């Protein structure tokens, strides 16, 4: 935020803010607080109370938003009394996306689809080849982790340690055909389809070229996702059976959050599965993109050093069971598992501009959090091998069993400048925070001599536990009190010596 | 600081050995701070006379709130040269435009087109500058606000509470991702019970000698066998498997023509089934029809 703005710049504005967040993250809703404070500093006046949504609350984020929306609407109605026209809830607004199917005189496209060409987005996409897709964990182990190797013949992929790759997952063609059958679209599914929409509504990576209803379903409409409440708020308009219409409407009501939760969230029911049960629901094609969310790219940390146009990923497969008989599979997981070696897919690189401190480091990478850590370790290894000044890295890994899920474990002995302290939680090895504590002298030596700490892994308890452990170590080794150590840690974060990458 | 500000002409500069720690106060007073902090400038704004005349012409589109009561507004332009924007008299008869006829108890000020344009221009220029500066990836030529200057404590805690589920009156139960309180186990036990009921039901259906149903039966048995072996491996900890008698099963076997369950909703989807419906988790089907493997999905 810019400093030199006059304090009454926004004096004429009324505003309110609503932040989305999840209180399991330490900094949750911080961005909206900053924005709110700045708007106030610049003279803007609060219109209604601000809101901070918390996904961890029993009611979920939407329930906060709904409260806030009511405040806004009430305030607007009061302010503009008599001038506010309320749209009755049985009126469906015009769609933002204009969808037309070119039937008369147009040729059908082949049902053999390709997603390699996309358009309408600034994002630079690269076509890569799937080199290998190997299971990294023991076949007996409950968690499958795939080592995905992608190669780029043009060698145009540029990336550094800490960068991520976006994958563009697709729906299962079987699900797509099932959707087409259910909606009675077999006659029109393969004619050219045109979408006109504002630029900001184009999905990340753009629309695939030569769209048809089928390819729209396959590449863009997230029919395998769990429907949000807004899905039901739209969908009930399009059910002809009265009982089904009422039920869909109920599911869209904020006051019915329990029913919605039990019906879709807890069993992780997909949009397709909802449509399979509501026989009379026919979604008008022109409203498709207003009713069904679009598929978002999935981001994965690159786990290798830039070399020869190859990108490696470690992808944990998402599979679980709920009360619904069919196995729940992540969209990206099931798509990746359908891929065969030598298939071509599109990816894009997201540069994170990670500045690895030019010092000795403590690295912490439990589970698949090891992915970007491996790239950092490889970089240091290369430096040392090339005769440049490398550093000493102390790596804490955390897995369940040495024999089953020790990701990249066999590589560590060959790495220069690296010392690994492993922990296997199901073999009495504890978690990373335990091994960090056991090796506190060494950790203290690195951190107190200007070294850095890089932490990557799943969010939740692990990052907090590691942080508390590091605080204790710094406290003990420096005789600091709690306030000092917190301030020092914040300073380390500001100087990018304490880097946390959790998801 | 305010006095200092009001002493200066619009566009006037205050230079010298300026203390770094007073920048917030300076900004609050209305100064623009130069990037090197060597001078504070009073922004050059539209002169108030222009503002008033154009304001009077009535092409009004923005409402502006002032902190002063309406009665004081008549004196604003003369008594507070400190404000960098011109202030206007409230019109005795507001132009009959939508915005101005709004009934609002707050005293509001109207921005003239001219003034709006000036403000927008200022914003636009500033915004563009900022964007370009950021594009370079260098923050050097734009001074960024430090988080501590935002005075986050001043905005207060949010008061908005989530809408409660009023239909059941109960809070949504949800096991956390890493649940340790036992809720997760309860949920899992419920689901296991449900599955074993359905397994029994499906085995019963298999007795109607349908080939597909036989396959289901075979797969269920195979899985049970595997589960038993696994139990044996896991130190003999056994999971309770609920078995049903033939009598129990006639209650819930809807392959019998005409039977739809006491509530008539079992054959519909989960959205319509009761909490205790034995079919929860299975797809909707037509009463009296043998359900095919396919409709259960590949993972029975």
HADDOCK unambig.tbl for C-alpha pairs under 7 A between the chains (distance, minus, plus):
assign (segid A and resid 1 and name CA) (segid B and resid 144 and name CA) 5.47 0.50 0.50
assign (segid A and resid 1 and name CA) (segid B and resid 145 and name CA) 5.44 0.50 0.50
assign (segid A and resid 2 and name CA) (segid B and resid 142 and name CA) 6.89 0.50 0.50
assign (segid A and resid 2 and name CA) (segid B and resid 143 and name CA) 6.01 0.50 0.50
assign (segid A and resid 2 and name CA) (segid B and resid 144 and name CA) 4.60 0.50 0.50
assign (segid A and resid 2 and name CA) (segid B and resid 145 and name CA) 5.62 0.50 0.50
assign (segid A and resid 3 and name CA) (segid B and resid 143 and name CA) 5.56 0.50 0.50
assign (segid A and resid 3 and name CA) (segid B and resid 144 and name CA) 5.13 0.50 0.50
assign (segid A and resid 3 and name CA) (segid B and resid 145 and name CA) 4.76 0.50 0.50
assign (segid A and resid 4 and name CA) (segid B and resid 32 and name CA) 5.38 0.50 0.50
assign (segid A and resid 4 and name CA) (segid B and resid 33 and name CA) 5.57 0.50 0.50
assign (segid A and resid 5 and name CA) (segid B and resid 32 and name CA) 6.43 0.50 0.50
assign (segid A and resid 6 and name CA) (segid B and resid 27 and name CA) 6.17 0.50 0.50
assign (segid A and resid 6 and name CA) (segid B and resid 30 and name CA) 5.03 0.50 0.50
assign (segid A and resid 6 and name CA) (segid B and resid 31 and name CA) 6.31 0.50 0.50
assign (segid A and resid 6 and name CA) (segid B and resid 32 and name CA) 6.26 0.50 0.50
assign (segid A and resid 7 and name CA) (segid B and resid 27 and name CA) 6.16 0.50 0.50
assign (segid A and resid 7 and name CA) (segid B and resid 28 and name CA) 5.37 0.50 0.50
assign (segid A and resid 7 and name CA) (segid B and resid 30 and name CA) 5.56 0.50 0.50
assign (segid A and resid 11 and name CA) (segid B and resid 64 and name CA) 6.78 0.50 0.50
assign (segid A and resid 11 and name CA) (segid B and resid 65 and name CA) 6.97 0.50 0.50
assign (segid A and resid 12 and name CA) (segid B and resid 63 and name CA) 6.28 0.50 0.50
assign (segid A and resid 12 and name CA) (segid B and resid 64 and name CA) 4.00 0.50 0.50
assign (segid A and resid 12 and name CA) (segid B and resid 65 and name CA) 5.88 0.50 0.50
assign (segid A and resid 13 and name CA) (segid B and resid 64 and name CA) 6.90 0.50 0.50
assign (segid A and resid 33 and name CA) (segid B and resid 152 and name CA) 6.78 0.50 0.50
assign (segid A and resid 34 and name CA) (segid B and resid 150 and name CA) 6.63 0.50 0.50
assign (segid A and resid 34 and name CA) (segid B and resid 152 and name CA) 6.64 0.50 0.50
assign (segid A and resid 37 and name CA) (segid B and resid 150 and name CA) 6.01 0.50 0.50
assign (segid A and resid 37 and name CA) (segid B and resid 152 and name CA) 6.00 0.50 0.50
assign (segid A and resid 37 and name CA) (segid B and resid 155 and name CA) 6.09 0.50 0.50
assign (segid A and resid 38 and name CA) (segid B and resid 150 and name CA) 6.24 0.50 0.50
assign (segid A and resid 49 and name CA) (segid B and resid 159 and name CA) 6.70 0.50 0.50
assign (segid A and resid 49 and name CA) (segid B and resid 160 and name CA) 6.86 0.50 0.50
assign (segid A and resid 50 and name CA) (segid B and resid 158 and name CA) 5.63 0.50 0.50
assign (segid A and resid 50 and name CA) (segid B and resid 160 and name CA) 6.82 0.50 0.50
assign (segid A and resid 51 and name CA) (segid B and resid 158 and name CA) 5.34 0.50 0.50
assign (segid A and resid 51 and name CA) (segid B and resid 159 and name CA) 6.80 0.50 0.50
assign (segid A and resid 51 and name CA) (segid B and resid 160 and name CA) 5.26 0.50 0.50
assign (segid A and resid 52 and name CA) (segid B and resid 158 and name CA) 6.36 0.50 0.50
assign (segid A and resid 58 and name CA) (segid B and resid 171 and name CA) 6.60 0.50 0.50
assign (segid A and resid 58 and name CA) (segid B and resid 172 and name CA) 5.44 0.50 0.50
assign (segid A and resid 58 and name CA) (segid B and resid 173 and name CA) 6.87 0.50 0.50
assign (segid A and resid 58 and name CA) (segid B and resid 174 and name CA) 6.98 0.50 0.50
assign (segid A and resid 59 and name CA) (segid B and resid 162 and name CA) 6.70 0.50 0.50
assign (segid A and resid 59 and name CA) (segid B and resid 164 and name CA) 6.85 0.50 0.50
assign (segid A and resid 59 and name CA) (segid B and resid 172 and name CA) 6.47 0.50 0.50
assign (segid A and resid 63 and name CA) (segid B and resid 162 and name CA) 4.54 0.50 0.50
assign (segid A and resid 63 and name CA) (segid B and resid 163 and name CA) 4.85 0.50 0.50
assign (segid A and resid 64 and name CA) (segid B and resid 160 and name CA) 6.77 0.50 0.50
assign (segid A and resid 64 and name CA) (segid B and resid 161 and name CA) 5.97 0.50 0.50
assign (segid A and resid 64 and name CA) (segid B and resid 162 and name CA) 4.00 0.50 0.50
assign (segid A and resid 64 and name CA) (segid B and resid 163 and name CA) 6.40 0.50 0.50
assign (segid A and resid 66 and name CA) (segid B and resid 163 and name CA) 6.73 0.50 0.50
assign (segid A and resid 67 and name CA) (segid B and resid 160 and name CA) 6.58 0.50 0.50
assign (segid A and resid 67 and name CA) (segid B and resid 161 and name CA) 6.65 0.50 0.50
assign (segid A and resid 67 and name CA) (segid B and resid 162 and name CA) 5.84 0.50 0.50
assign (segid A and resid 67 and name CA) (segid B and resid 163 and name CA) 5.74 0.50 0.50
assign (segid A and resid 68 and name CA) (segid B and resid 160 and name CA) 6.39 0.50 0.50
assign (segid A and resid 79 and name CA) (segid B and resid 102 and name CA) 6.86 0.50 0.50
assign (segid A and resid 79 and name CA) (segid B and resid 103 and name CA) 6.56 0.50 0.50
assign (segid A and resid 79 and name CA) (segid B and resid 104 and name CA) 6.10 0.50 0.50
assign (segid A and resid 80 and name CA) (segid B and resid 102 and name CA) 5.90 0.50 0.50
assign (segid A and resid 254 and name CA) (segid B and resid 163 and name CA) 6.91 0.50 0.50
assign (segid A and resid 254 and name CA) (segid B and resid 165 and name CA) 7.00 0.50 0.50
assign (segid A and resid 255 and name CA) (segid B and resid 163 and name CA) 6.97 0.50 0.50
assign (segid A and resid 255 and name CA) (segid B and resid 164 and name CA) 6.25 0.50 0.50
assign (segid A and resid 255 and name CA) (segid B and resid 165 and name CA) 4.37 0.50 0.50
assign (segid A and resid 255 and name CA) (segid B and resid 166 and name CA) 5.25 0.50 0.50
assign (segid A and resid 255 and name CA) (segid B and resid 167 and name CA) 6.32 0.50 0.50
assign (segid A and resid 256 and name CA) (segid B and resid 165 and name CA) 5.49 0.50 0.50
assign (segid A and resid 256 and name CA) (segid B and resid 166 and name CA) 6.99 0.50 0.50
assign (segid A and resid 256 and name CA) (segid B and resid 167 and name CA) 6.08 0.50 0.50
assign (segid A and resid 257 and name CA) (segid B and resid 165 and name CA) 5.44 0.50 0.50
assign (segid A and resid 258 and name CA) (segid B and resid 165 and name CA) 6.20 0.50 0.50
assign (segid A and resid 258 and name CA) (segid B and resid 172 and name CA) 5.69 0.50 0.50
assign (segid A and resid 263 and name CA) (segid B and resid 270 and name CA) 6.94 0.50 0.50
assign (segid A and resid 263 and name CA) (segid B and resid 271 and name CA) 6.16 0.50 0.50
assign (segid A and resid 277 and name CA) (segid B and resid 269 and name CA) 5.04 0.50 0.50
assign (segid A and resid 277 and name CA) (segid B and resid 284 and name CA) 5.71 0.50 0.50
assign (segid A and resid 323 and name CA) (segid B and resid 191 and name CA) 5.61 0.50 0.50
assign (segid A and resid 323 and name CA) (segid B and resid 281 and name CA) 5.13 0.50 0.50
assign (segid A and resid 324 and name CA) (segid B and resid 281 and name CA) 3.96 0.50 0.50
assign (segid A and resid 324 and name CA) (segid B and resid 282 and name CA) 6.23 0.50 0.50
assign (segid A and resid 325 and name CA) (segid B and resid 281 and name CA) 5.97 0.50 0.50
assign (segid A and resid 325 and name CA) (segid B and resid 282 and name CA) 6.29 0.50 0.50
assign (segid A and resid 325 and name CA) (segid B and resid 296 and name CA) 6.60 0.50 0.50
assign (segid A and resid 325 and name CA) (segid B and resid 299 and name CA) 6.38 0.50 0.50
assign (segid A and resid 325 and name CA) (segid B and resid 300 and name CA) 5.63 0.50 0.50
assign (segid A and resid 326 and name CA) (segid B and resid 296 and name CA) 6.65 0.50 0.50
assign (segid A and resid 326 and name CA) (segid B and resid 297 and name CA) 5.18 0.50 0.50
assign (segid A and resid 326 and name CA) (segid B and resid 298 and name CA) 6.43 0.50 0.50
assign (segid A and resid 326 and name CA) (segid B and resid 299 and name CA) 5.05 0.50 0.50
assign (segid A and resid 326 and name CA) (segid B and resid 300 and name CA) 6.55 0.50 0.50
assign (segid A and resid 327 and name CA) (segid B and resid 299 and name CA) 5.82 0.50 0.50
